[in-house]
Amino acid sequence: MASDKEEMGCDMRGFLSFQILFLLSKRQMHGEQLAEELEKRRGGKPKPGTIYPALKELKERHLIIGHRAGKTVVYVLTAEGKRSEKYAMSYFCRCFGEMFDE
């Protein structure tokens, strides 16, 4: 049986940062929660070696911050991250929105 990725014929990894920003625009989450939400949407759970480098890059770009809550780090959008997510959503809709009308 073919996986969703094999059936798609294309690689959707380029959307990971966009998806993380979108999810964090809804609520703050720690890495495992993000991975679980991504699994629901993508059909496969990203490995820690995929999600944590993406989170690190978003932190370095000042789009998210992490704060300790016990033993976990909870991530939240910064003001710049909120602006970036809104722009990315608008851009995504301009580029791909008509696909949903068909």
C-alpha positions in Angstrom: 0.0 0.0 0.0 1.4 3.4 -1.0 1.9 6.1 1.6 0.2 9.5 1.2 3.6 11.0 0.2 4.0 8.4 -2.5 0.5 8.9 -3.8 1.0 12.7 -3.9 4.0 12.5 -6.1 5.4 15.7 -4.5 7.2 16.6 -1.4 5.4 19.0 1.0 8.3 19.6 3.4 8.7 23.2 2.2 5.5 24.1 4.1 6.7 23.1 7.5 7.6 26.6 8.8 4.4 28.0 7.4 2.4 25.2 9.1 4.2 25.8 12.4 3.4 29.6 12.2 -0.2 28.8 11.4 -0.6 26.4 14.3 1.0 28.8 16.7 -1.3 31.6 15.5 -4.1 29.5 17.0 -2.5 28.7 20.4 0.8 28.2 22.1 2.2 24.7 21.9 5.2 22.7 22.8 7.1 20.6 20.3 5.2 17.4 20.8 1.9 19.1 20.5 3.0 20.7 17.2 4.2 17.3 16.0 0.8 15.8 16.8 -1.1 18.6 15.1 1.1 18.3 12.0 0.5 14.5 12.0 -3.2 15.1 11.8 -2.8 17.4 8.8 0.0 15.7 7.0 -0.7 12.1 7.7 2.8 11.5 9.1 4.3 12.7 12.3 7.5 14.7 11.8 10.6 13.4 13.6 12.3 15.5 16.2 15.2 15.9 13.8 12.8 17.7 11.4 10.6 19.8 13.8 13.2 21.1 16.2 15.5 22.5 13.6 12.5 24.3 12.0 11.6 25.7 15.5 15.2 26.8 16.0 15.2 28.6 12.6 11.9 30.4 13.5 13.4 31.5 16.8 16.6 32.8 15.1 14.4 34.8 12.8 12.5 36.2 15.8 9.2 34.8 14.6 8.6 32.7 17.7 9.9 32.5 21.3 10.0 29.6 23.6 9.5 29.7 27.4 9.9 27.0 29.9 6.8 25.4 31.4 8.2 22.8 33.7 10.4 20.4 31.6 9.0 21.5 28.3 9.5 24.6 26.1 6.2 26.2 25.0 6.4 28.2 21.8 4.4 31.3 21.0 4.4 33.8 18.1 6.2 37.1 18.5 4.7 40.3 17.1 6.9 39.8 14.1 5.8 36.2 13.9 2.1 37.3 13.8 2.8 39.7 11.0 4.7 37.1 9.1 2.0 34.5 9.5 -0.7 36.9 8.3 1.5 37.8 5.3 2.2 34.1 4.5 -1.5 33.3 4.7 -2.3 36.1 2.4 0.4 35.0 0.0 -0.7 31.4 0.1 -4.3 32.3 -0.7 -3.2 34.5 -3.6 -1.0 31.7 -5.0 -3.2 28.7 -4.3 -6.7 30.0 -3.5 -8.1 29.3 -6.9 -7.3 25.6 -6.6 -10.0 25.4 -3.9 -12.6 26.9 -6.2 -12.4 24.1 -8.8 
